[in-house]
Structure formats: C-alpha cells, structure tokens
C-alpha cells in the first residue's frame, strides 16, 4: 500500500542505534491529516486522495475551499494536498491519517520548500570558484568570471550560471529512512536532513526508488 502524509519540519536532533552509532535525524510533525475527498476514475478521470493538515481560523479560508471542508465534514485546515494512489479503497472521507501510518524502516521521499536567500552572487548560488586573492587580480574577487567569446557570438549563451534569486524552491530528497515513530505525539524521526526551515510544511510519501536494506536497523 502506498502511503503519504502532510507535516511540518520541527528541527534536527540525533539518536543512537543499538550499536552506539549516532544517527542525525530531522524531527517532523506528521499529521494528523483529514481526508477531504476521494477521487475516482469514473468521476474525475483518475484515482487520488485529497488530504488537509494544520490548524487555521475559519475566516482565513476562502469560500470554495470552505465548501469542500463542509461537504467532507472536516474542520478547516491550513494546507491541502492531493496524493495519487492506484488503489484508494483504504481511505474514506473524514478519516484521519496519523504518523503511525509509517513504521520504522520505511523508505520515504520528503518534499519541502528551501529557505529563501534572496539575491545572491555566483559563488553562493552556484558554488563557483573565487578569483585568486593576489595582487593584480580584482578589484572584485567574487565576480562571475568569463562570459565567453567577444566578437563571436557577441552575446552570453543561455543557461550561463549568473547571480540571481536563490532558494525558496521545491526540493525533494529521496530514499530517506524513518528511524523512529512517536504515535502519541504524531512525530516522525527521519534520518538525515530535509529541505526547508523550521516550521515549514513538508510532504512525506513512499520512496519511488528501489528499497534497499536498512542502514541503521537489521
């Protein structure tokens, strides 16, 4: 069965495996999510489950979205997302999806929005090399460098790595491992780092890659 849940990144910590190995983990508040709608091939052309997560004031939800919550009998939520599953028979409208839908050892893909860094130069944005810090070089040591030929073609080629807005984009980290599930507090501990600052929304779902043996647990 394919699984997915909405959550919120709380920060990073570490735990210890049975052999004393230190495991860096990201702490994620996963759910509870409410199922708002079940889409089917017959009615919508495809199978999907629409879920919602996070507390929000009813006045901050627009009328079309509030209508969806009313039909589903679910209190208004802050975030809504749709997950495509081949089989949605395990879900019903109004059902709650909690962190214990995942178990220790599950491999997951985590999607989040990276921290925005504003307008940055090529060194920070593309990890480029600085010019040599010696006499005769400069006066700028963090510039973009050569732009290409002069008279031909007399222009900068497309996709040249230049300065610009950096961050605040959707990024997915694949094949991470769930190392602990705290069902009482709806918290997942996921090995490694995931995109986004603290309290940013994330999507956790089964990995689309080939599942390998656990690195931490036998």
C-alpha positions as CSV (number, residue, x, y, z in Angstrom):
1,X,0.0,0.0,0.0
2,X,1.3,3.4,-0.9
3,X,1.3,5.9,1.9
4,X,1.7,9.7,2.2
5,X,1.2,12.4,4.8
6,X,1.5,16.2,5.3
7,X,3.6,17.5,8.1
8,X,5.8,20.3,9.5
9,X,9.5,20.3,10.0
10,X,10.4,20.9,13.6
11,X,14.2,20.9,13.5
12,X,17.1,18.4,13.8
13,X,18.4,16.2,16.5
14,X,20.2,12.9,16.9
15,X,19.5,9.4,18.3
16,X,21.7,6.4,18.9
17,X,21.4,3.0,17.3
18,X,21.7,-0.2,19.3
19,X,25.5,-0.4,18.5
20,X,26.0,3.2,19.6
21,X,26.1,4.7,16.1
22,X,24.9,8.3,16.1
23,X,22.0,8.9,13.7
24,X,21.4,12.5,12.7
25,X,17.6,12.9,12.3
26,X,15.1,15.5,11.3
27,X,12.1,15.8,13.6
28,X,8.8,16.1,11.6
29,X,5.3,16.6,13.0
30,X,3.4,14.3,10.7
31,X,-0.4,14.8,10.8
32,X,-3.0,14.3,11.8
33,X,-4.3,14.8,8.3
34,X,-8.0,14.7,7.4
35,X,-9.2,13.1,4.2
36,X,-11.3,15.7,2.4
37,X,-12.1,14.0,-0.9
38,X,-11.7,10.6,-2.7
39,X,-11.3,11.0,-6.4
40,X,-12.1,8.1,-8.8
41,X,-11.5,7.2,-12.4
42,X,-15.3,7.1,-13.1
43,X,-15.9,10.6,-11.8
44,X,-12.6,12.5,-12.0
45,X,-10.6,10.5,-14.6
46,X,-8.0,9.3,-12.1
47,X,-7.7,7.9,-8.5
48,X,-6.4,10.2,-5.8
49,X,-6.9,11.2,-2.2
50,X,-7.1,14.8,-1.1
51,X,-6.0,15.5,2.5
52,X,-5.6,18.6,4.7
53,X,-3.4,19.4,7.6
54,X,-2.8,22.2,10.1
55,X,-4.9,24.5,12.2
56,X,-6.3,27.7,10.8
57,X,-9.1,30.2,11.6
58,X,-12.2,29.6,9.5
59,X,-12.2,33.3,8.5
60,X,-8.8,32.7,6.7
61,X,-10.2,30.1,4.3
62,X,-11.9,31.2,1.1
63,X,-15.4,30.2,0.2
64,X,-14.7,27.4,-2.4
65,X,-12.2,25.7,0.0
66,X,-14.5,26.1,3.0
67,X,-17.2,24.4,0.9
68,X,-15.0,21.4,0.4
69,X,-14.4,21.1,4.1
70,X,-18.1,21.5,4.8
71,X,-19.1,18.7,2.4
72,X,-16.5,16.4,3.9
73,X,-17.5,17.3,7.5
74,X,-13.9,18.4,8.3
75,X,-12.8,21.5,10.2
76,X,-10.9,24.0,8.0
77,X,-7.2,23.3,7.6
78,X,-4.2,25.3,6.7
79,X,-2.7,23.1,3.9
80,X,-4.3,20.8,1.4
81,X,-2.6,18.4,-1.0
82,X,-3.6,15.6,-3.3
83,X,-1.9,12.2,-3.5
84,X,-2.4,9.8,-6.5
85,X,-2.7,6.2,-5.4
86,X,-3.5,3.2,-7.7
87,X,-5.9,2.0,-5.0
88,X,-7.8,4.4,-2.7
89,X,-10.1,1.8,-1.2
90,X,-8.3,2.0,2.1
91,X,-9.3,5.7,2.6
92,X,-12.7,7.2,3.4
93,X,-13.8,10.9,3.6
94,X,-13.3,12.3,7.1
95,X,-10.7,9.7,8.0
96,X,-7.6,10.8,10.0
97,X,-4.2,9.9,8.8
98,X,-1.6,9.9,11.6
99,X,2.1,9.4,11.9
100,X,1.7,5.7,12.7
101,X,0.8,5.1,9.1
102,X,4.6,4.8,8.7
103,X,6.8,2.3,10.6
104,X,10.4,2.2,11.5
105,X,12.5,1.2,8.4
106,X,10.2,2.7,5.8
107,X,12.0,4.5,3.0
108,X,10.4,7.8,2.1
109,X,10.7,10.8,-0.2
110,X,10.4,14.2,1.5
111,X,9.4,17.3,-0.4
112,X,9.8,20.8,1.1
113,X,10.5,24.4,0.1
114,X,14.0,25.5,0.7
115,X,14.9,28.6,2.7
116,X,14.9,31.7,0.6
117,X,18.3,33.5,0.4
118,X,17.3,36.5,-1.7
119,X,19.5,37.8,-4.5
120,X,22.9,36.2,-4.3
121,X,26.1,36.1,-6.3
122,X,27.5,33.2,-8.3
123,X,29.8,32.0,-5.5
124,X,26.9,31.3,-3.1
125,X,24.3,30.4,-5.7
126,X,26.3,28.0,-7.8
127,X,29.3,27.2,-5.6
128,X,31.7,28.7,-8.1
129,X,35.4,29.4,-7.5
130,X,36.6,32.8,-6.4
131,X,39.3,34.6,-8.3
132,X,42.8,34.3,-7.0
133,X,43.4,36.5,-3.9
134,X,46.6,38.0,-5.2
135,X,47.9,41.4,-6.5
136,X,46.8,42.2,-10.0
137,X,43.5,40.3,-9.6
138,X,40.3,42.2,-8.9
139,X,39.2,44.6,-7.6
140,X,36.3,42.2,-7.4
141,X,37.2,38.6,-6.3
142,X,33.7,37.1,-6.2
143,X,32.6,38.0,-9.7
144,X,31.0,35.7,-12.3
145,X,34.2,35.3,-14.4
146,X,34.5,34.8,-18.1
147,X,31.2,35.3,-20.1
148,X,32.5,33.7,-23.3
149,X,33.8,34.9,-26.7
150,X,34.0,38.6,-27.6
151,X,33.2,39.2,-31.3
152,X,31.6,35.9,-31.9
153,X,28.8,35.2,-31.0
154,X,28.8,38.7,-29.2
155,X,26.3,37.5,-26.6
156,X,26.0,35.5,-23.4
157,X,24.8,31.9,-24.0
158,X,21.6,30.8,-22.4
159,X,21.9,28.9,-19.0
160,X,25.0,30.8,-18.0
161,X,25.3,30.4,-14.2
162,X,24.9,34.0,-13.0
163,X,23.8,35.9,-10.0
164,X,20.1,35.9,-9.1
165,X,17.4,34.8,-6.7
166,X,18.5,31.7,-4.7
167,X,16.4,29.4,-2.6
168,X,12.6,29.3,-2.0
169,X,12.1,26.4,-4.4
170,X,10.5,23.0,-4.1
171,X,13.1,20.3,-3.5
172,X,12.6,16.5,-2.9
173,X,15.1,14.4,-1.0
174,X,14.7,10.7,-2.0
175,X,15.2,7.4,-0.2
176,X,15.4,8.6,3.4
177,X,14.7,6.2,6.2
178,X,12.2,6.5,9.1
179,X,14.2,5.6,12.2
180,X,11.5,6.3,14.9
181,X,7.8,6.8,15.1
182,X,6.2,8.6,18.1
183,X,2.5,7.9,17.6
184,X,1.4,9.6,20.8
185,X,2.8,13.0,19.6
186,X,2.4,12.3,15.8
187,X,6.2,12.7,15.3
188,X,8.5,11.0,12.8
189,X,12.3,11.0,13.1
190,X,13.8,10.7,9.6
191,X,17.5,10.0,9.1
192,X,19.3,12.9,7.5
193,X,18.3,16.4,6.5
194,X,15.2,17.5,4.6
195,X,14.5,20.8,2.7
196,X,13.2,23.9,4.4
197,X,13.5,26.0,7.6
198,X,11.9,25.1,10.9
199,X,8.0,25.1,10.9
200,X,7.9,24.8,7.1
201,X,5.4,22.4,5.5
202,X,6.6,19.1,4.1
203,X,5.2,16.1,2.2
204,X,6.3,12.6,3.2
205,X,5.5,9.6,0.9
206,X,6.8,6.2,0.0
207,X,10.0,6.4,-2.0
208,X,9.8,5.9,-5.7
209,X,13.3,4.3,-5.8
210,X,14.3,0.7,-5.2
211,X,14.2,0.0,-1.5
212,X,17.5,-1.2,0.0
213,X,18.2,-2.8,3.3
214,X,18.1,-0.5,6.4
215,X,21.4,1.2,7.1
216,X,20.7,1.5,10.8
217,X,18.5,-1.5,11.8
218,X,18.9,-5.2,10.9
